[in-house]
Amino acid sequence: MKFRWFLFCLCVVVVIVTSTVAAKKKHVRATAAEDAVSPSPPAGGKKTGARKAAEKNIPQPDPPMPSHGTKMEDYTIEYVDEDKIDEILRDTTKNLVIFFYDGKIKCPDCGNALSEIEEIDDDIEATGYIEVVKTDDRGVAREFGITTFPSLVYMRRKRPIYYDGDFKDSEDVLHWIRSHEEVVTWDLTDDSFEDKTDSYSPDEGTLDWFVMFYDADEPDCNAFVAVWETVAHKLRGLVHVGKVDTTINDDVMERFRLDDDQCPTFILFHRGKMYRYNDAAKDVKSFVTFAMTKFKDQRGHRVPEPPTALEHFYEHVKERLIDALDDSQTLTVVGVGGLIVIVAFTLLCKAYRIQKQSSEKSKTN
């Protein structure tokens, strides 16, 4: 009886996987057809301000700096744009401190803050692995979720953290940089989420988890990563802080019924219940307050049960087949699918022979 039940389950898995692959293939073909008729972007990419000026034979001026009584040449920190930042970050041995200022309007605070950063510039770069730069590139600021100026972001091995203090004392900024070398946000995946968080049935006395579900391919959503790392440092030792990239971890997304349109989504897991952060304010202080006390003001919902071993196995097989199809490895898909069919057919034949022999024996007796 157990053997029959195993065969039935195997047949169901085969049918589901085959249907999934067929549906995925149709989707891939339809997507390819749509992509073929989509207008391609103009050649050469977008023009920078320097390039436009060169075309008009107009000399490109130096980047504007906020005026606060200090001469322009007194500023020694290098000005960079998006391309230069990308170039620096390609060196994996380098960390990068980025000072953001507003070059379009008068910003006395920007000038005062920059003077403080200038005072510790040599101390920072004396480490040999940290470089300090400044920029007024609005595109770069948007990438890191910067909306107010002056601001500062510290990139550690390409992992950003947002400075939420003031710029009144350069020593405070230097101390903050030195004490935030470590990345403390947990990267959670489909496979590790429940093992790490134990969200469904946590042990007594374990720390809560505050998790951000975000789309790394969506700039406005990915911009919260720097702020979230700051939250992780603020809550260190009190609440575990993690993040899930939903572009590559769809199982967790389905489990918690997350909506693609609501990105990012923040959920606190406390004693087997989940509390969603719904406040409009999305700053460090608001997040920390919610994780420590404010979540108690709302009604929690029971955490959905984690997937079973069989569901994990099915998802693993499905993802392997889909990945193979996405990589145009049709032969691999056919081979794996054919192997499953052959094994299932062999087991069915064997079961039929066993059943036939058993019936013959019963008749003989």
N, C-alpha and C positions, 0 to 999 in steps of 0.2 A: 504493500500500500504506500509506503514511504517512497519507494522507487517510482511509482506512478506519479506521485505528487511532484517529485523532482523533475520528471520528464515534462509534466504539464507546465511547470514554472519556466523551464528552459525554452519551451516552445513559445510561451508568451513573450519572453525576453527577445527571442529571435524575431518575432513578428513586429514588436515595437521598434527595435533597432533598425530593421529593414525599412519600416515606414518613415522613421526619422531621417534616414539617409536619403530616401527618395524625395522627401519634402525639402530637405536642405539643398539637394541638387537642383530642384526647380527654382528655389530661391536664388541660388548662386547664378543660374542662367538668366533669371529675370533681372538681377542686379547688374550683371555684365552688360545686358542689352541697354539698360538705362544709362550706365556709365558711358557706353559707346556714343550716345547722342548728346551727352552733356557738353556744353561749351568749355573748351580748355582755356586756362588763364593766359593772359598776354605774356609773350616770351620776355625773358629778362627779369621777371619778378618786380617787386615794388621798388620805386626809386627812393633813395635816401635824400635828405636835404642837401648833402654835399654833392651828390650826383646831379641834382636838378640845377644847382648853382653853377657847376662846371659846364653844363650844357648851355647855360645862358652867359657864360664867360664872366660871371660875377664872383669875386673872391668870397670864399666861405668864412664868415666871422667865427671867432672863438665862441664856444658855448656860453650863453649868458649866465652870470652869477649874481646872486642876490647882493644888494648893496647894503652894507652896515658899517661903513667907515674904514674898511680894510682894503688895501690896494689889491688889484687883481693878481699881481705877480706873487703876492704873499701866500697864495694857496698853492700847495705843492702836491696834494692828492690828485692822482690821475683821473681825468674825465674819460668815461667809456660810454659806448652805445651797446645795443643788444648783441651785435656781432662780436665785439671785443669781449663781452661777458661770456658768451658761448666759447670763445677761444680759450679764455682762462680756465673755464670749468672742464675743458677737455683734458687738462692736466690733473689727473686723479690724486696727485700728491698735494695739491693746493686747496686751501680753504679761502673763502672770499668774503670780505666785509663790504657791503654795498650801502653807501649813503645816498638817500634820495632827497632831492631838493626841488623846489618849484622855480624853473627858470623863466616862466612866462609872466609872472606878476611879482611885485615887490614882496619880499619875504624876509623881514628882519630876523625872525626866529631861525630861518635856514642859515643865515650868515653866522649868527651866534653859535648855533649847533656845530656848524662846520669848523669853526675856530676851536671848539672843544675837541673834535675828532682829530684836528691837525696836531694838537698837543700830544696825543697818544699814538699817532701814526707810526712813529719810529719804534715805539715799544711793541706795537702789534706785529709789525713786519720783521722785527728782530727775532721772532720765533723761527723764521725761515720757511714756514709753510702757510702763512696767512698774508694775503695781499689786500690792501685797502683801496677802494675806488669810489668815485662819485658819479652820479648821473641825474639828468632831468628828463630822461626818456620816459614819456608817459606809457608807451607800450610795455616797457620792462616793469614799470610800477604796477600796471594792471595785472601782469603775470603773477606778481607776488601779493596781490590783494591790497596794495598800498593806495589809500584814498586821501590821506592827510600828509602834510609836509611840515617839518622835516621828518624823515623816518629812516630806519636802519634795519637791514636784514643780514644775518650771518649764515653763509652757505658752508656747511660742513660735509665734505664728501658729497656734494650736490644735494644735500638735505637742508632746506632752509628753516630758519627760526626767526621770528619777528621780535624786535626789541620793543617792549612796551613801557619802558621807563622814559625819563626826561633827559635833556642834554645839558643840564645846569653844571654838572661836575664831570669832567673827563675821566676821573678815577672811577666813578661809578660805572661808566660805560666800559672801561677796561676790565673791571672786575666782572661785569656781566659776561663779556666775551670769554674770559678765562673759565668761568664757571658753567658755561653752556657748550662745552666742546662735545659732550656726549649726546647722541641721538637716543631719546627715551620713548618715542612713540613706537608701539608694536605694529608691525605689518602683519595683518591677518588675512588668511586665504580660506577657500572652501574646505581644504583639508585640515587646517590648523585651528579654525575658529573655535569649535567647541572644546577641543583639547586644551586650548589656552585659556579661554574665558570661563568654561564650565557654567555657561549662562543658564542652562535648563535646570540643573540641580546642584547649585554651588554648595561647598562645604561651609559649615558654620564658622563665621569669623573671617572668611576670605574677603579680600577687597573687591569693591564694585568695579565695573568696567564701563568706560565712556568711549563709545566707538563712533567714528565718522565714516559714513559710506559715501564715496565720491567717485566721479568719473574723471580719470586722469587725462583723458583726451579732450575734455571740455575746459577751456581756459578759465572761465568764470568760476567753475566748480573746483578746479585744481588749485586756484589761487588761495584756498583756505588752508593748504598744507602748512605754510609757515606759521600762521596763527595757531593751528592745532598743535604744533610742536611746542609753542610757548605754553599752551594750556597743559600739555603733558608735563612740562617742567614745574609748573605751578602746583599740580596735583600729585607730584611724585611722592610716593610713600603713603598717599591717602586714597587715591583712586587710580587704577590702571587705565591708561589711555591708548587706544588702538585706532587703526584706520584700515578700511577695506576698499580696494580698487574694484569697482563693480564691473569694469569693462572686461576683466578676466576672472571674476569670481561671481558668476551668475547664480550659483546654487544658494549661496547665502542671501542673495538679493530676493530670490523666490521664497526662501524660507520665511523671511520677515516681511514679505509682500511690499517691497519698496517700489516706489513709482519713479520712472526715469525722469519725469518732469520736476521732481522734487530733489534737486541736487545742489549741495550735499544734504544728507540726512544725518541727524545726530541722535543717538539712542543711548540712554543710560541703562545698564543691566544691574539690578539690585535684588538680591535674594529670590531669584527665579522669576522676577517680573521685569518688564521693560517700560521705560518712560521716554517718550519722544520729546525732544527739545523743539518747541514751536514759537519761541520768542522771535520778534523781528530783529532785535539787536543781536549781532553775531560778532561780539568782541571778546577778548580774553576774560575780562572781569565777569561778563554775563555768563559765559560758559562755566567758569569756575564756581560761581554762586549756585548755578543750577545743579552741578554735580555734587556739591557739598550739602545743600539744604533745600533749594527751591523745588527740586523734583518731587518732594513730598507733598507739594500743594496740588498735584494732579493725581488722577487715578491710574495705577499701573495695570498693565495687561500681562497675562501669563505668557511666558516665553514659549514659542512653538517648539514642539519636540524635534530633536535633531534627526536627520535621515538615518535609516537603518543600514546595515552592512550590504544588504541586497540592493538598496537604492544607490548606495555609493558605487557598487560594482556596475550597475546599469549606467549611471552617469559617466563613469570612467570609460566604459566601452563606447558610449555615445560620443563623448568628446574626442576620443581617439579617431573615430570614423569621420567626424566632422572636420577635425584638423587635417586629416589625410585628404579629404575632399577639397578643403580650402587651399591646400598646397598643390592641387592638381595631380595628386598621386592616385589616379584612378585605379591602377593595377593593385595598389595596396588595399584599397577599399574592397575591390572585387575579391581579392585573395582572402582577406579577413572574413568578409561576408560569406564567401563560398566555404571557408573552413568551418564556420559556425553551422551552416546548413548541412555539411557532410557529417559533422559530429552528431548533430541532432538526428539525422536520418539513420545513422549507424546505431545510435542508442534505441531508436524506435524499433528498428528491425530486431535488435537483440531482445528487447522487451516483448515483442510479438512472439519470438521463438520460445522464450521462457514461459510465456502465458500458454502457448500451444502445448508445450511439453507438460505443463502442470495439469491442463484439462485432460490430456490423454491418460496421464497417470490416475487421475480421479475416476475416469471411466473404467480403467482396468481394475481398479480396486472395487 
